[in-house]
Every structure is written in C-alpha cells, then in structure tokens.
C-alpha cells in the first residue's frame, strides 16, 4: 500500500468531499468497537471489529471510517442480503444487479482491497461527492467513462451523501470518546519553504528546459505537465494518462518505492505535505544527498507554470511514495 496522508478530520471541509484514501491519525480499535456497538445492529463481532477494521484500512488504503460506512450502507454490517450467505462479503463487492450471488466469490478482506483498487482508485471514485456526481452524469448520458472512470453506483438519490453522514457520525463518536493524538511531525510531511531557485548546496543533474514544452493530455503549467516533461529530461518516461497528481502512485504498470532517486516522480496523496485536498500533487526528485536529504522540483505550487523547489529530510522522504517511470 502507498503511504497514506493523515488528516485531523477531513482533507476538505467535510466527509462528503473527503478523499477516501486519506486517514484520520490515531483511531483505536476500542473506539471503533464502541461505535459499532452503538449502532444497535446485531452484527458478528468475530467477522467485523475494531482490530480487523484497522487491519483492512492498512492493507487496502481505504479510510476506516469509509469502510464502516460502506459496510453499513450495503449490508448493515453483514446482516442483510447476500452478505449473510457463506463466503459473501458485506461491502456489496461483486454483487451485480443481475447476479448478486457473485459476491460469494470474495470474502470481506479480499473485497475491501479489490473495492479500493478497482472501484475507488482505478475508476477515480475517491470521494462520496464524486460518486454521487458521476451517477448523475451517467443518468444524463454525459459521463465520459474513458476519462472519468466508471461509476461506483447508479443511484442518483444521494447514496454518497448518506454514506458521508455515517462517516461524520463515526468521527463525532471518536471525538466524544477520547479523540485522537496530534499527527507526529514526521508524518505531517512538512517540507522546507518553497523556493523559486535551487537552494544552496543542492544542484540539478541536468538543465531544466521544461517551461517551453507542451503535453497533449496535461494542461500547460500544471504539476502533471511539469513532471511528465521533466522526467523525460532526466531519463524517465511516464504515460499520457497518469491522472491527477495523487493518482500517479496508483497507476497500474508502474513500480513504486519509498526510496527516492533522481528522476522518480513523487506522488502526494490529497492533503499530504500541502497537496491539493481533492487531487493530490506530483513532483519530481532532482537530487538525493548522501545523508538522504531530497531536493524536489514542481510546478503550480506558487503559480501556474512557476517552477519551485523544496527539500525533505531523509526521515520525511522515506515516508513518501515515488513512482518509477520507464527508461
């Protein structure tokens, strides 16, 4: 799993717009068990409990509050519908309208991982708000699936909004039952200040001439436009449809690592190290010093098409996710 971005509550203003791949730091199994019991649902505590939920969050990358919300909405924590049958999952994964029994091909653990990889990430359904909007676009015949990805659900009555309300209820329960600790500094990914020139003691391995380049699928001046072109100057190639900056680390076919190297793309999750709370961000590694300190360059942090530089300590850099382009 790629490193998650940690947030105090949400990447944006609320659970509805929250990026589902970002996590509230420090939630405990006891808090989750308390919330589950408070629902009054007669669920199987061996099948779903706080410890398992945190394990699923770690394995899948999906916010544990969203995992619970989906399980409640789809099957009332595994107590309704096909989810009650042996081998079926509580998340509705694989339960097609014309073949709901197909859900029995995926247990809970496998389902939440595949749901995240395929439905949330590959089909660009990273917030409940996006999911609702795409369902409406599909209903109106205006969804460009090749660009925007498929829908999570087809219902247009506010399925995403109702799931976000469950997430908010969970978050409020956590606040009322001990809260969570402050995010450790090493996980906040606070970098150096943005600079418009290469900082003293650092250097570029190759001259930067990106400003005059174009890219058919990436708008000029955006972070994706910059990394796509700068990577080629540094000897790496990325595809023309990598998605938003935060999507790059989840793009199928590309190796990811937590070890930086000049020329590797650095894909930030939404909200991570100041990245856009909805779309994330992508930058490129320019230099890695012997002590592990990393220099990155990026576009559109200060202004559209403005190239800037930041540094991260070795400890901070090891928490980030780098994408290896093709040579």
N, C-alpha and C positions, 0 to 999 in steps of 0.2 A: 504494500500500500504506500502511496506517496504521502509525504508529511502533511498533516492536517494544519490548517490555520486555526488558531484558538481565538475565541472571542469572549467578551464578558457576557453577552447575551445573544446578539444577532449581528450579522455582517452589515445589515442596513437598519431601518427604523423598526422593523417588526419581524415576526416569524413568517409572514406571508412572502416577503421579499428576500428573506434569509437564504443564503447559499447553503444547501443541504450537505455540502462536503466540508463545512466549517463546524467546529465543535466548541461547546462551552467547556472551559477547562475545569477539571477537578470534580465533576459529578461523581457521586459514590453509588455503589450497588445498594446500600441501605436506603438512600434517598429514592432510587428507582423502585425498590421493593415497596416502600411506603406509598408511593404514588399508585402503583398497580393495585395494591390492596384498597386504596381509597376509591377506586372506580366502582367497587361493588360487584365486579364481574367474577364469576366462579371459574377462573382460569386454572390451568395446570401449572403449579409452581415449579415443577420439575422441567417443564417444557419452556417456560419463559420466566426469567427472574433477573434481578439486577446484575448479577455476575455474568450471566450469559449475554445480556444486552450489551454490556461494556466490551465483552469479547467480540461480539458481532460488529460493534462500531469500529473496533481496532482492525478487524480483518477486512471489512468492506469499505471503510472510509466514510460511511453514511452517519450523519449526526444521530446519536442515540435517541434524541427526542423525536426525530422524524421516524425512526424505526418503530417506536411505540405508536406514534400517530397512525402510521400506515397499518400496523397490525390491528389496531382498534377499529379503524375505518373499514378494513377489508373483511375482518372475521371476528371482531370483538375478542381479540387476543386468542384466536384459535378455537373459539367455542361455537362458531356458526358456519353453516355452509359446508363446502367441500373440505375446509380446513379441519373438520372433525374426523375425517377419514384417515386411516393408517397411511403414513408416508407423505401426506399432503402438507403443504406449508400454510402458514397463517397470513402471508403477505399478498395473496392473490397472484403470485408469480406463476405463469404458465396456465392459469385458469381462464382460458379463452371462452368467449361467449358461446361459441359453438361446440366447445369441448372442455368444460370446467374440470373434468376429471384429470386432465393433463397436469394439473397442479400436483398430483401424486408422484410425478417424476422428479420432484425437487423437495428435499426436506427444508426445514427452516433455515439452517445455516447456509446451505447452498443457495437457497432462494434469495436471501438478503444480499449476498455477494453478487449474484448474477443481476438482480434488480438494479443494484448500484452501477455495475459495469455497463450494462446494456441500456436499461431504461433511463437512468439518471444521467450518466456520463456520455455514452455514445450517441444518444438521441437528444442531448442538450436540454434535459428537463431538470435543471439544477435548483429550481425553487418552485414552491407550490404556486406562486403567482404566474410563472412561466407556463406551468402545466395547464392552468385554467385558461390563459390567453391562447395557447396553442389549440386547445379543444374548441374554442370559439372560432378560431381561424379555419380549422378543419371543417367545422359545421357550415361555415360561409363559403367554403371552397377556395380559400385564399392561403392555405398553408403550403409553403414550398418545402416539402419533406427533404429534398436533396440538400437543401441548405440549412434548414432549421431543425431537421430531425423529426422522427415520428412522435406521436402523442403518447402520453402515459395512459390517459383515459379519454373517452369520447364525451362523457357527460359535461354539459355546459351550465349546470345549475350551481356551480361553486364548490365542487369536490375539493379543490386545492385549498380554498379559504377555510373550509370546515376542518381540514387536517391541520392547518396552521393554528387554528384555535385550540386544538388539542396540544400542540407543541407549546403554546403560550401557557396553558394550564399546567403542564409539566414544569415549565420554567418557574412559574409562580410558586408551585409546590416546593421546588428546590430552594427558592428564596426564603420561604417560610419555615424550612426545616434544615437550617444550618448554612445555607448559601454555599458558595464555592470560594476557594482561595484566590488570591491575585495570581494572574498569569506570570510565571517566572520570567525574568528579564531575558534569559537565553532563548525562551520560546516566543517572546514578543517580536523577535527579529528586528530590533531597532538598529538600523544601519547608520553609517555616517551621514552627514548632511549632503544634500545634492550639490554637485559641483559642475560647472559648465566647462571645466578644463581638467585634464588628467592630474590628480593630486601628486604632490611632491613625493618622490621615492617610488612611484609607480610608472610603468611605461606600457605603450601599446606594442604588440609584437608585429603588427602591420598597420600602415597608414589607414585612416578611416575616410573613405570617399563616398559613403552611403547617401549623403544628402542629395545627390543628383540622380539617384536610382529610382526606379519605379517597380511596382509589383502588381500584376493584373488583379489578383484576388485580395490584396491587402491595401487599404486606403493609405495614401501618402501621409507620412508623419506619425502614424500610429505605432505603438510598440511592436506589433506583429510585422508591419512593413519593415521596421528597422532591423529586427533580429533576422528575418528572412534574408535580407541583403547583406548584413554584416557577417552572418555565418558563412556566406559564400566567400567573402574576403578572407576569412580565417580558415577556409578549407573544409567546411561542412555544408551539407545541403539539407534543407527541410522542404516538405511538400507545400503546395499552394493552398491547401485546405486544412490547416492545422487547428483552426477555430480561434476562439478568443485566447488571450494570454494564459489564463488559468487552465485552458483545455489542453495545452501542449503536452503536459506530462502524462495525460491520459490517452494520447493518440496511439492507436494500435500500430504496431510495427516498429516502434521506436524504443530503444533501450533507455532506461532511467537509472540514475545513480545519485548517491549523496556525496560523492567525491567530485569536486569541481575540477575542470580543466579548461584552458583557453579554447574558445570556440564552442563550448557547450552552451545550450540555451538554459536559462534559469526561469522556470515556470512557477510563478507565485499563485497560490490559492487566493480567492477573493478575500480581501481584508488583511492578507498577510504582508507584513512589512510595508504597510501603506498602500497596498494594491487596491484597485477599484473593488468596492464591495460586491459588485454583481458579476464582473467579467474577469477579475484577476488581472494579471500582468505578466509580461515576459521580457526578459533582459538577456544579455549575453556576457559570458565570462571573458574578460580581457587578459587577466594575469592572476596567477596563484603564486604567492611568495613561499619561501622555504618554511616560514612559520605557520603557513596555512591561511594567512590573510588573503582575501579575494577582492579584486577590483572588477566591477561590472560596468557596462555601459548600457544605456537605454534611451528610448525616445518617448516623448509626450508626458514626462513627469513634471517638467517645468512649463512646457508649452508644446503645441503641435509641431513636430519636426525638429524640436530642440533636443540635441544630444546632450546627455548629462551622465555623470559618473558617481558611483557610490562604492564604499568598501564595507566588507563584513569581516568580523574576526573569524578565526578558524572554528571556534565553538559554534558560532552562529551559522557559518557556512555549511557545517556538517548536518544541520537540521533542514537544509533546503533541498529541493529536488531539481536535478539537472537532466536535461534531455539531450541525448547524443544523436546528432544528425548523421546523415550518410556521407561517407568520404568520397 
